[in-house]
Amino acid sequence: MPYHSRLINPALYFFSKNMLRGFKQACCINQENSQPYYKNILTELGLLSKSYYYGCPMAYTKKFFEPGYDQVMASKSDYFLFFKKLRKENQLLIFYHNRLSWFFPEMNTDPNHNKGTDVLLKGFTNFIKANPGVKAKLIYLSYGKDIEKTRELIQKTNIQDHTIELPLLPKKELLLGLKHSDFGCGQFFTGGLGGGTTWETLAMGKPLLHYLEEDKIKFTGFDSPFPFVNVKNPEDISLVFEDFIAQPDKYRKIGEEAKQWHHRNFEKGSVDKWIELIEVKAQKGSEGLEAFVREKAREQQEKYHATRATSI
């Protein structure tokens, strides 16, 4: 953590210090470890040898697919009718629930904090200008350091009639919005595997718009790369939206395949690995578990050079 950040918020220093202590004492670090940004940190902290990545299930998404859940949410949700109306009135709905973090005038800024929000907005702008007859909305949350900069960019590009800013929502409302949308979003700058918004989009069965460096990021902890739509720049994004209008079933299929991938890997797959770790600890003790994790971590690192991510 940069020294100036500790001075600005001393609580972060103690949080970081105690978190590092926990990492040092842990037998296994379940952290994405192929992206250079994270791999370098794990190496610097001496944790790469016990970094065994197998994901974590988004268990709270399951209830959204239970029979009768819409009827339950109709009476309990403040946004159910709002999202229903948006869905009915629009041909294209994009749900962006990542941080608004993209304006970095200083060249030495940590690139991992850049979510590339402006890339999405510019791509959406290109699409709207080229397709004025299409009814489309981009939904985003008042979340992140660049809320005002985002509003300014929206006004500058004159797409305010096609965007909706919502407050930071409870998880049940957020996922309800994602469920009614055509696309969910990851990030559009760092090229990493992803985080919470990535996994939630996959779990909800929506096609994921996301930028991933396919030559660097590997999927050795899973049975295959996750299905997604790889977009690096505004031109890529606008072309995807045009293609969606022409053939929406193509993207709905990607979303359904993504949901199945999440079930196999982040739900059943990760729980199976947790059970395996517990069984190793029960049979061989702490030292046996540490040796088991080190071997799994070594195997993952050795496989990275042979595995490549794929997208449409």
LINUR-V526263 format. One record per pair of residues at least 24 apart in sequence whose ideal C-beta (glycine too) atoms are under 10 Angstrom apart, sorted by sequence separation. I is the first residue (numbers start at 1). J is the second residue. If there is no record, write none. Layout:
i=I j=J
i=I j=J
This chain:
i=23 j=47
i=26 j=50
i=28 j=52
i=29 j=53
i=30 j=54
i=96 j=120
i=137 j=161
i=138 j=162
i=139 j=163
i=140 j=164
i=141 j=165
i=142 j=166
i=143 j=167
i=144 j=168
i=180 j=204
i=182 j=206
i=183 j=207
i=184 j=208
i=185 j=209
i=186 j=210
i=187 j=211
i=191 j=215
i=192 j=216
i=193 j=217
i=202 j=226
i=20 j=45
i=27 j=52
i=28 j=53
i=30 j=55
i=96 j=121
i=137 j=162
i=138 j=163
i=139 j=164
i=140 j=165
i=141 j=166
i=142 j=167
i=143 j=168
i=175 j=200
i=178 j=203
i=179 j=204
i=181 j=206
i=182 j=207
i=183 j=208
i=184 j=209
i=185 j=210
i=186 j=211
i=187 j=212
i=191 j=216
i=192 j=217
i=193 j=218
i=201 j=226
i=202 j=227
i=211 j=236
i=229 j=254
i=24 j=50
i=28 j=54
i=30 j=56
i=94 j=120
i=136 j=162
i=137 j=163
i=138 j=164
i=139 j=165
i=140 j=166
i=141 j=167
i=142 j=168
i=143 j=169
i=174 j=200
i=175 j=201
i=178 j=204
i=179 j=205
i=180 j=206
i=181 j=207
i=183 j=209
i=184 j=210
i=186 j=212
i=191 j=217
i=193 j=219
i=202 j=228
i=211 j=237
i=227 j=253
i=228 j=254
i=229 j=255
i=20 j=47
i=23 j=50
i=117 j=144
i=135 j=162
i=136 j=163
i=137 j=164
i=138 j=165
i=139 j=166
i=141 j=168
i=142 j=169
i=177 j=204
i=178 j=205
i=179 j=206
i=199 j=226
i=201 j=228
i=209 j=236
i=227 j=254
i=228 j=255
i=23 j=51
i=96 j=124
i=118 j=146
i=125 j=153
i=129 j=157
i=134 j=162
i=141 j=169
i=175 j=203
i=176 j=204
i=178 j=206
i=193 j=221
i=198 j=226
i=209 j=237
i=227 j=255
i=94 j=123
i=115 j=144
i=117 j=146
i=121 j=150
i=125 j=154
i=128 j=157
i=129 j=158
i=171 j=200
i=175 j=204
i=227 j=256
i=228 j=257
i=229 j=258
i=94 j=124
i=124 j=154
i=128 j=158
i=129 j=159
i=198 j=228
i=227 j=257
i=228 j=258
i=113 j=144
i=115 j=146
i=118 j=149
i=122 j=153
i=125 j=156
i=126 j=157
i=128 j=159
i=209 j=240
i=226 j=257
i=227 j=258
i=92 j=124
i=113 j=145
i=114 j=146
i=117 j=149
i=118 j=150
i=121 j=153
i=125 j=157
i=127 j=159
i=193 j=225
i=194 j=226
i=209 j=241
i=226 j=258
i=227 j=259
i=94 j=127
i=117 j=150
i=121 j=154
i=124 j=157
i=125 j=158
i=128 j=161
i=141 j=174
i=193 j=226
i=207 j=240
i=227 j=260
i=228 j=261
i=125 j=159
i=128 j=162
i=194 j=228
i=227 j=261
i=92 j=127
i=118 j=153
i=121 j=156
i=122 j=157
i=124 j=159
i=127 j=162
i=128 j=163
i=226 j=261
i=227 j=262
i=92 j=128
i=117 j=153
i=121 j=157
i=141 j=177
i=225 j=261
i=226 j=262
i=122 j=159
i=125 j=162
i=207 j=244
i=224 j=261
i=121 j=159
i=124 j=162
i=125 j=163
i=139 j=177
i=223 j=261
i=92 j=131
i=118 j=157
i=124 j=163
i=139 j=178
i=191 j=230
i=222 j=261
i=226 j=265
i=91 j=131
i=100 j=140
i=224 j=264
i=226 j=266
i=100 j=141
i=104 j=145
i=139 j=180
i=191 j=232
i=207 j=248
i=223 j=264
i=224 j=265
i=91 j=133
i=92 j=134
i=93 j=135
i=94 j=136
i=95 j=137
i=96 j=138
i=97 j=139
i=98 j=140
i=99 j=141
i=100 j=142
i=101 j=143
i=102 j=144
i=103 j=145
i=104 j=146
i=121 j=163
i=139 j=181
i=186 j=228
i=209 j=251
i=219 j=261
i=222 j=264
i=223 j=265
i=91 j=134
i=92 j=135
i=93 j=136
i=94 j=137
i=95 j=138
i=96 j=139
i=97 j=140
i=98 j=141
i=100 j=143
i=101 j=144
i=102 j=145
i=103 j=146
i=138 j=181
i=186 j=229
i=188 j=231
i=189 j=232
i=207 j=250
i=222 j=265
i=90 j=134
i=91 j=135
i=92 j=136
i=93 j=137
i=94 j=138
i=95 j=139
i=96 j=140
i=97 j=141
i=99 j=143
i=100 j=144
i=101 j=145
i=102 j=146
i=137 j=181
i=184 j=228
i=188 j=232
i=207 j=251
i=221 j=265
i=222 j=266
i=90 j=135
i=91 j=136
i=92 j=137
i=93 j=138
i=94 j=139
i=95 j=140
i=96 j=141
i=98 j=143
i=99 j=144
i=100 j=145
i=101 j=146
i=103 j=148
i=138 j=183
i=140 j=185
i=186 j=231
i=188 j=233
i=206 j=251
i=207 j=252
i=89 j=135
i=90 j=136
i=91 j=137
i=92 j=138
i=93 j=139
i=94 j=140
i=95 j=141
i=97 j=143
i=98 j=144
i=99 j=145
i=100 j=146
i=101 j=147
i=103 j=149
i=136 j=182
i=183 j=229
i=185 j=231
i=188 j=234
i=206 j=252
i=207 j=253
i=208 j=254
i=219 j=265
i=223 j=269
i=90 j=137
i=96 j=143
i=99 j=146
i=100 j=147
i=102 j=149
i=103 j=150
i=138 j=185
i=205 j=252
i=207 j=254
i=208 j=255
i=222 j=269
i=89 j=137
i=99 j=147
i=100 j=148
i=101 j=149
i=102 j=150
i=188 j=236
i=206 j=254
i=207 j=255
i=221 j=269
i=222 j=270
i=86 j=135
i=100 j=149
i=101 j=150
i=103 j=152
i=188 j=237
i=205 j=254
i=206 j=255
i=207 j=256
i=221 j=270
i=87 j=137
i=100 j=150
i=103 j=153
i=205 j=255
i=206 j=256
i=207 j=257
i=208 j=258
i=86 j=137
i=100 j=151
i=102 j=153
i=204 j=255
i=205 j=256
i=207 j=258
i=185 j=237
i=205 j=257
i=206 j=258
i=221 j=273
i=86 j=139
i=100 j=153
i=202 j=255
i=205 j=258
i=206 j=259
i=96 j=150
i=183 j=237
i=201 j=255
i=204 j=258
i=205 j=259
i=202 j=257
i=203 j=258
i=204 j=259
i=205 j=260
i=83 j=139
i=202 j=258
i=203 j=259
i=183 j=240
i=201 j=258
i=202 j=259
i=205 j=262
i=254 j=311
i=183 j=241
i=201 j=259
i=202 j=260
i=203 j=261
i=204 j=262
i=205 j=263
i=254 j=312
i=182 j=241
i=202 j=261
i=203 j=262
i=198 j=258
i=202 j=262
i=203 j=263
i=183 j=244
i=201 j=262
i=202 j=263
i=251 j=312
i=182 j=244
i=200 j=262
i=250 j=312
i=120 j=183
i=182 j=245
i=199 j=262
i=202 j=265
i=203 j=266
i=198 j=262
i=202 j=266
i=203 j=267
i=100 j=165
i=120 j=185
i=123 j=188
i=122 j=188
i=182 j=248
i=199 j=265
i=96 j=163
i=120 j=187
i=121 j=188
i=199 j=266
i=94 j=162
i=117 j=185
i=119 j=187
i=120 j=188
i=183 j=251
i=94 j=163
i=95 j=164
i=97 j=166
i=116 j=185
i=119 j=188
i=182 j=251
i=243 j=312
i=92 j=162
i=115 j=185
i=116 j=186
i=117 j=187
i=118 j=188
i=119 j=189
i=182 j=252
i=41 j=112
i=93 j=164
i=95 j=166
i=97 j=168
i=115 j=186
i=116 j=187
i=117 j=188
i=118 j=189
i=183 j=254
i=184 j=255
i=90 j=162
i=97 j=169
i=115 j=187
i=116 j=188
i=117 j=189
i=183 j=255
i=240 j=312
i=37 j=110
i=114 j=187
i=115 j=188
i=116 j=189
i=182 j=255
i=37 j=111
i=38 j=112
i=114 j=188
i=115 j=189
i=116 j=190
i=184 j=258
i=37 j=112
i=112 j=187
i=114 j=189
i=115 j=190
i=116 j=191
i=221 j=296
i=113 j=189
i=114 j=190
i=35 j=112
i=97 j=174
i=112 j=189
i=113 j=190
i=86 j=164
i=97 j=175
i=111 j=189
i=112 j=190
i=221 j=299
i=95 j=174
i=111 j=190
i=220 j=299
i=221 j=300
i=230 j=309
i=95 j=175
i=97 j=177
i=110 j=190
i=111 j=191
i=112 j=192
i=115 j=195
i=220 j=300
i=230 j=310
i=231 j=311
i=97 j=178
i=111 j=192
i=220 j=301
i=228 j=309
i=230 j=311
i=82 j=164
i=95 j=177
i=96 j=178
i=115 j=197
i=218 j=300
i=220 j=302
i=221 j=303
i=225 j=307
i=228 j=310
i=229 j=311
i=230 j=312
i=95 j=178
i=218 j=301
i=220 j=303
i=224 j=307
i=225 j=308
i=226 j=309
i=227 j=310
i=228 j=311
i=229 j=312
i=82 j=166
i=93 j=177
i=95 j=179
i=97 j=181
i=219 j=303
i=220 j=304
i=225 j=309
i=226 j=310
i=227 j=311
i=228 j=312
i=93 j=178
i=95 j=180
i=96 j=181
i=102 j=187
i=104 j=189
i=218 j=303
i=219 j=304
i=220 j=305
i=222 j=307
i=224 j=309
i=225 j=310
i=226 j=311
i=227 j=312
i=95 j=181
i=98 j=184
i=101 j=187
i=102 j=188
i=123 j=209
i=218 j=304
i=220 j=306
i=221 j=307
i=224 j=310
i=225 j=311
i=79 j=166
i=93 j=180
i=94 j=181
i=95 j=182
i=96 j=183
i=97 j=184
i=98 j=185
i=102 j=189
i=217 j=304
i=218 j=305
i=220 j=307
i=93 j=181
i=94 j=182
i=95 j=183
i=96 j=184
i=97 j=185
i=98 j=186
i=99 j=187
i=101 j=189
i=216 j=304
i=218 j=306
i=219 j=307
i=92 j=181
i=93 j=182
i=94 j=183
i=95 j=184
i=96 j=185
i=98 j=187
i=120 j=209
i=218 j=307
i=219 j=308
i=79 j=169
i=83 j=173
i=87 j=177
i=90 j=180
i=92 j=182
i=93 j=183
i=94 j=184
i=95 j=185
i=96 j=186
i=98 j=188
i=119 j=209
i=217 j=307
i=218 j=308
i=219 j=309
i=78 j=169
i=79 j=170
i=82 j=173
i=86 j=177
i=90 j=181
i=91 j=182
i=92 j=183
i=94 j=185
i=120 j=211
i=217 j=308
i=218 j=309
i=219 j=310
i=78 j=170
i=80 j=172
i=84 j=176
i=87 j=179
i=88 j=180
i=90 j=182
i=96 j=188
i=119 j=211
i=216 j=308
i=217 j=309
i=77 j=170
i=79 j=172
i=80 j=173
i=83 j=176
i=87 j=180
i=215 j=308
i=216 j=309
i=78 j=172
i=79 j=173
i=82 j=176
i=83 j=177
i=86 j=180
i=87 j=181
i=116 j=210
i=214 j=308
i=215 j=309
i=77 j=172
i=78 j=173
i=79 j=174
i=82 j=177
i=83 j=178
i=85 j=180
i=86 j=181
i=87 j=182
i=116 j=211
i=214 j=309
i=76 j=172
i=77 j=173
i=80 j=176
i=83 j=179
i=84 j=180
i=98 j=194
i=213 j=309
i=214 j=310
i=79 j=176
i=80 j=177
i=83 j=180
i=98 j=195
i=212 j=309
i=214 j=311
i=78 j=176
i=79 j=177
i=82 j=180
i=83 j=181
i=98 j=196
i=99 j=197
i=212 j=310
i=73 j=172
i=77 j=176
i=97 j=196
i=98 j=197
i=212 j=311
i=73 j=173
i=80 j=180
i=97 j=197
i=98 j=198
i=211 j=311
i=79 j=180
i=96 j=197
i=210 j=311
i=95 j=197
i=73 j=176
i=97 j=200
i=138 j=241
i=208 j=311
i=97 j=201
i=5 j=110
i=95 j=200
i=136 j=241
i=207 j=312
i=70 j=176
i=73 j=179
i=95 j=201
i=69 j=176
i=127 j=234
i=131 j=238
i=134 j=241
i=2 j=110
i=64 j=172
i=123 j=231
i=126 j=234
i=130 j=238
i=134 j=242
i=136 j=244
i=63 j=172
i=70 j=179
i=95 j=204
i=125 j=234
i=126 j=235
i=129 j=238
i=130 j=239
i=136 j=245
i=61 j=171
i=69 j=179
i=123 j=233
i=124 j=234
i=127 j=237
i=128 j=238
i=131 j=241
i=134 j=244
i=60 j=171
i=64 j=175
i=95 j=206
i=120 j=231
i=122 j=233
i=123 j=234
i=126 j=237
i=127 j=238
i=130 j=241
i=131 j=242
i=134 j=245
i=60 j=172
i=63 j=175
i=64 j=176
i=94 j=206
i=119 j=231
i=122 j=234
i=123 j=235
i=125 j=237
i=126 j=238
i=127 j=239
i=130 j=242
i=58 j=171
i=93 j=206
i=96 j=209
i=119 j=232
i=121 j=234
i=122 j=235
i=123 j=236
i=124 j=237
i=125 j=238
i=126 j=239
i=127 j=240
i=128 j=241
i=61 j=175
i=64 j=178
i=65 j=179
i=95 j=209
i=119 j=233
i=120 j=234
i=123 j=237
i=124 j=238
i=127 j=241
i=131 j=245
i=60 j=175
i=64 j=179
i=94 j=209
i=116 j=231
i=119 j=234
i=122 j=237
i=123 j=238
i=126 j=241
i=127 j=242
i=116 j=232
i=118 j=234
i=119 j=235
i=121 j=237
i=122 j=238
i=123 j=239
i=126 j=242
i=193 j=309
i=58 j=175
i=61 j=178
i=116 j=233
i=119 j=236
i=120 j=237
i=123 j=240
i=124 j=241
i=127 j=244
i=61 j=179
i=119 j=237
i=123 j=241
i=127 j=245
i=55 j=193
i=58 j=196
i=61 j=199
i=65 j=203
i=61 j=200
i=64 j=203
i=65 j=204
i=53 j=193
i=56 j=196
i=60 j=200
i=61 j=201
i=64 j=204
i=65 j=205
i=58 j=199
i=61 j=202
i=62 j=203
i=64 j=205
i=57 j=199
i=58 j=200
i=61 j=203
i=56 j=199
i=58 j=201
i=60 j=203
i=61 j=204
i=94 j=237
i=55 j=199
i=58 j=202
i=59 j=203
i=61 j=205
i=58 j=203
i=57 j=203
i=58 j=204
i=94 j=241
i=92 j=241
i=91 j=241
i=92 j=242
i=94 j=244
i=92 j=244
i=37 j=190
i=91 j=244
i=92 j=245
i=36 j=190
i=37 j=191
i=38 j=192
i=91 j=245
i=35 j=190
i=36 j=191
i=37 j=192
i=38 j=193
i=35 j=191
i=36 j=192
i=92 j=248
i=35 j=192
i=91 j=248
i=34 j=192
i=35 j=193
i=34 j=193
i=35 j=194
i=32 j=192
i=33 j=193
i=32 j=193
i=32 j=194
i=32 j=195
i=53 j=218
i=53 j=219
i=55 j=221
i=53 j=220
i=54 j=221
i=55 j=222
i=53 j=221
i=54 j=222
i=52 j=221
i=53 j=222
i=35 j=212
i=36 j=213
i=39 j=216
i=35 j=213
i=34 j=213
i=36 j=216
i=35 j=216
i=36 j=217
i=34 j=216
i=35 j=217
i=34 j=217
i=35 j=218
i=34 j=218
i=32 j=217
i=33 j=218
i=34 j=219
i=32 j=218
i=34 j=220
i=33 j=220
i=34 j=221
i=33 j=221
i=32 j=221
i=30 j=221
i=65 j=259
i=61 j=259
i=61 j=262
i=62 j=263
i=58 j=262
i=57 j=262
i=62 j=267
i=57 j=263
i=61 j=267
i=55 j=262
i=59 j=266
i=57 j=265
i=58 j=266
i=59 j=267
i=57 j=266
i=58 j=267
i=55 j=265
i=56 j=266
i=57 j=267
i=54 j=265
i=55 j=266
i=56 j=267
i=57 j=268
i=54 j=266
i=55 j=267
i=57 j=269
i=59 j=271
i=57 j=270
i=55 j=269
i=56 j=270
i=57 j=271
i=54 j=269
i=55 j=270
i=56 j=271
i=54 j=270
i=55 j=271
i=53 j=270
i=54 j=271
i=57 j=274
i=54 j=272
i=55 j=273
i=56 j=274
i=54 j=273
i=53 j=273
i=54 j=274
i=52 j=273
i=54 j=276
i=54 j=277
i=52 j=277
i=50 j=289
i=30 j=270
i=50 j=290
i=52 j=292
i=49 j=290
i=52 j=293
i=51 j=293
i=52 j=294
i=54 j=296
i=30 j=273
i=50 j=293
i=51 j=294
i=52 j=295
i=53 j=296
i=30 j=274
i=49 j=293
i=50 j=294
i=52 j=296
i=53 j=297
i=28 j=273
i=49 j=294
i=51 j=296
i=52 j=297
i=28 j=274
i=50 j=296
i=51 j=297
i=52 j=298
i=54 j=300
i=30 j=277
i=50 j=297
i=52 j=299
i=53 j=300
i=49 j=297
i=52 j=300
i=28 j=277
i=48 j=297
i=49 j=298
i=51 j=300
i=27 j=277
i=47 j=297
i=48 j=298
i=51 j=301
i=48 j=300
i=49 j=301
i=27 j=280
i=28 j=281
i=48 j=301
i=27 j=281
i=42 j=297
i=27 j=286
i=27 j=287
i=27 j=288
i=28 j=289
i=27 j=289
i=28 j=290
i=39 j=301
i=27 j=290
i=30 j=293
i=26 j=290
i=27 j=291
i=28 j=292
i=29 j=293
i=33 j=297
i=27 j=292
i=28 j=293
i=39 j=304
i=27 j=293
i=28 j=294
i=34 j=300
i=26 j=293
i=27 j=294
i=33 j=300
i=34 j=301
i=28 j=296
i=29 j=297
i=33 j=301
i=28 j=297
i=34 j=303
i=34 j=304
i=33 j=304
i=34 j=307
i=34 j=309
